[in-house]
Amino acid sequence: MKAVVIGGGIIGLSSAYYLLQEGWNVTVIDKTDLTDSCSYGNLGMIVPSHFVPLAAPGIVAQGIRWMFDSKSPFYVKPSLSGQLINWGLKFIKSANTQHVQQSGPHLTAINLLSKQLYESLSHQPGFDFSFEKKGIMMYFKSEKVGEEEIHMAEKAKQMGLEVDILNAAEAQQVETDIALDVLGAIHYKCDAHLYPNKLNHQLIQYLTLNGVQFLTGQPVTKITKKQNKIASVHVGAEAVDGDVFVFAAGSWMPSLLQLAGLQLPLMPGKGYSFTQSHSDKTLQVPAILCEARVAITPMNQQIRFGGTMEIGPINDKINMNRVKGIVESVPAYLPGLPVEMPKPSEVWYGFRPCSPDGLPYIGYGAKYDNLLYAGGHAMMGLSLGPATGHLIADLATGKKPIIDISAFNPSRFD
Ligand SMILES: Cc1cc2nc3c(=O)[nH]c(=O)nc-3n(C[C@H](O)[C@H](O)[C@H](O)COP(=O)(O)OP(=O)(O)OC[C@H]3O[C@@H](n4cnc5c(N)ncnc54)[C@H](O)[C@@H]3O)c2cc1C
């Protein structure tokens, strides 16, 4: 049986990996040469702690305030685009307490599964992607945000996650080398991190060695249908047929699906990162600076800084003001951690594929019997890669999915 995966980011590669384990003959198609995508320059965090989707109460009002600050971490580019308006209305509708409460257990279950799968993958021959289980420190500076974070941490404990609530002195005992200037921190010991660049390269290497075919450098531009099935996808002059098709095209999902006459609410959420060398003293545990919404991860003997979420069309502009916002936030929390303003050429950017309710799309859609959706993972795509891949392989093979995926139904907005 032949599976065709469109998109070679972490979601497509993970799908290919688990399909291969199930005995499928797999082809991966990507329009790039697979050396960069959103799955490379991200912060490498594996986050069972992130059980609150982006669409949560308060985010709309906060987002409007941030829109007037050029260095802010969240921005929606105003536009009359139908895709953005449709997405925005669905986002506003989803940003409520009930949605957050319903989504929490589903996000935790898929994140915990993924972490477990990463751990076993890290023990497989040919894989060494610096998987570390040190957790993540969420630092806060204000009373208000501290109260919110402590409330979340209590909830996380109730959900069975391993979490410590720390005052400033206790936080300093965890992060011994770097001087902190914070009110407190939550240490989500349940989280982990890895080096995404290595992970992607090793996955490609493993898949290639094990017979997966890669067609790279050209996009899928046409889809041929036969009754209620996809028959083939076209890459240049070549028609690639298959028994099952996995659409894992990240922020390009809407344009790919359009070729099959389908629509999906999804917007790109642009983010920036830059990676710098450090002196002898370095961060031990990945950090999230809560008020600033900046993330910092030690990886590959360097430190990667990242953040911002610009909802808008795909573009290759680098907004150095937002990068400056990231740089300036660091000394306010971690005065002991050196950070320099990067040159534009040193800034990486990627597009998080954001669904309006902050939940991924995983499973069969309503129209085609052999089309599997694997996308919309927004800010947790790296984290959710293996679990998504496993679920896709379960579904393709006709097995009961390893966890309940009802919340991730791709047709939920139809
Ligand atoms: C600054 C930043 C920090 C982040 N940090 C984290 C983190 O710490 N933890 C975490 O879990 N997530 C993080 N993320 C999010 C994560 O990177 C994404 O969710 C994830 O990479 C999405 O993976 P994907 O495979 O769906 O998409 P992508 O990686 O974008 O891959 C999609 C692929 O599809 C291909 N494609 C698209 N259209 C076509 C077509 N028509 N034909 C052929 N190929 C096509 C593209 O070329 C691309 O290679 C971060 C993101 C950013 C921007």
The ligand as a Tripos MOL2 file, in Angstrom:
@<TRIPOS>MOLECULE
LIG
   53    58     1     0     0
SMALL
NO_CHARGES

@<TRIPOS>ATOM
      1 C1          9.7280   31.3430   16.4690 C.3       1 LIG1
      2 C2          9.0350   30.0130   16.5730 C.ar      1 LIG1
      3 C3          9.2630   29.2080   17.6820 C.ar      1 LIG1
      4 C4          8.6090   27.9790   17.8180 C.ar      1 LIG1
      5 N1          8.9040   27.1920   18.8870 N.ar      1 LIG1
      6 C5          8.2660   25.9970   19.0310 C.ar      1 LIG1
      7 C6          8.5630   25.1510   20.1290 C.ar      1 LIG1
      8 O1          9.4130   25.4580   20.9670 O.2       1 LIG1
      9 N2          7.8680   23.9970   20.2560 N.ar      1 LIG1
     10 C7          6.9150   23.6190   19.3380 C.ar      1 LIG1
     11 O2          6.2960   22.5750   19.5170 O.2       1 LIG1
     12 N3          6.6600   24.3760   18.2500 N.ar      1 LIG1
     13 C8          7.2960   25.5580   18.0790 C.ar      1 LIG1
     14 N4          7.0260   26.3450   17.0010 N.ar      1 LIG1
     15 C9          6.0000   25.9050   16.0430 C.3       1 LIG1
     16 C10         6.5030   24.8180   15.1120 C.3       1 LIG1
     17 O3          7.7310   25.2000   14.5580 O.3       1 LIG1
     18 C11         5.4470   24.5630   14.0040 C.3       1 LIG1
     19 O4          4.2000   24.2850   14.5770 O.3       1 LIG1
     20 C12         5.8590   23.3580   13.1410 C.3       1 LIG1
     21 O5          7.1620   23.5200   12.6320 O.3       1 LIG1
     22 C13         4.8700   23.1480   12.0000 C.3       1 LIG1
     23 O6          5.3070   22.0120   11.3130 O.3       1 LIG1
     24 P1          4.6270   21.5670    9.9420 P.3       1 LIG1
     25 O7          5.3120   20.3220    9.5210 O.co2     1 LIG1
     26 O8          3.1410   21.5440   10.1080 O.co2     1 LIG1
     27 O9          4.9130   22.7720    8.9380 O.3       1 LIG1
     28 P2          6.2610   23.2160    8.1980 P.3       1 LIG1
     29 O10         7.4530   22.9460    9.0310 O.co2     1 LIG1
     30 O11         6.0380   24.6090    7.7210 O.co2     1 LIG1
     31 O12         6.3390   22.2300    6.9610 O.3       1 LIG1
     32 C14         5.4000   22.3050    5.9070 C.3       1 LIG1
     33 C15         6.1070   21.8850    4.6440 C.3       1 LIG1
     34 O13         5.1430   21.7750    3.5800 O.3       1 LIG1
     35 C16         5.7750   22.1670    2.3780 C.3       1 LIG1
     36 N5          4.7370   22.5270    1.3890 N.ar      1 LIG1
     37 C17         3.7790   23.4510    1.5240 C.ar      1 LIG1
     38 N6          2.9990   23.4940    0.4140 N.ar      1 LIG1
     39 C18         3.4590   22.5690   -0.4420 C.ar      1 LIG1
     40 C19         3.0800   22.1480   -1.7340 C.ar      1 LIG1
     41 N7          2.0540   22.6720   -2.4130 N.pl3     1 LIG1
     42 N8          3.8080   21.1620   -2.3290 N.ar      1 LIG1
     43 C20         4.8630   20.6000   -1.6890 C.ar      1 LIG1
     44 N9          5.2630   20.9850   -0.4390 N.ar      1 LIG1
     45 C21         4.5790   21.9400    0.1770 C.ar      1 LIG1
     46 C22         6.6340   23.3510    2.7960 C.3       1 LIG1
     47 O14         7.6870   23.5850    1.8890 O.3       1 LIG1
     48 C23         7.1450   22.9040    4.1740 C.3       1 LIG1
     49 O15         8.4160   22.2980    4.0970 O.3       1 LIG1
     50 C24         7.6860   27.5690   16.8170 C.ar      1 LIG1
     51 C25         7.4930   28.3540   15.6840 C.ar      1 LIG1
     52 C26         8.1490   29.5620   15.5420 C.ar      1 LIG1
     53 C27         7.9170   30.3880   14.3190 C.3       1 LIG1
@<TRIPOS>BOND
     1     1     2 1
     2     2     3 ar
     3     2    52 ar
     4     3     4 ar
     5     4     5 ar
     6     4    50 ar
     7     5     6 ar
     8     6     7 ar
     9     6    13 1
    10     7     8 2
    11     7     9 ar
    12     9    10 ar
    13    10    11 2
    14    10    12 ar
    15    12    13 ar
    16    13    14 ar
    17    14    15 1
    18    14    50 ar
    19    15    16 1
    20    16    17 1
    21    16    18 1
    22    18    19 1
    23    18    20 1
    24    20    21 1
    25    20    22 1
    26    22    23 1
    27    23    24 1
    28    24    25 2
    29    24    26 1
    30    24    27 1
    31    27    28 1
    32    28    29 2
    33    28    30 1
    34    28    31 1
    35    31    32 1
    36    32    33 1
    37    33    34 1
    38    33    48 1
    39    34    35 1
    40    35    36 1
    41    35    46 1
    42    36    37 ar
    43    36    45 ar
    44    37    38 ar
    45    38    39 ar
    46    39    40 ar
    47    39    45 ar
    48    40    41 1
    49    40    42 ar
    50    42    43 ar
    51    43    44 ar
    52    44    45 ar
    53    46    47 1
    54    46    48 1
    55    48    49 1
    56    50    51 ar
    57    51    52 ar
    58    52    53 1
@<TRIPOS>SUBSTRUCTURE
     1 LIG1         1 GROUP 0 **** ****
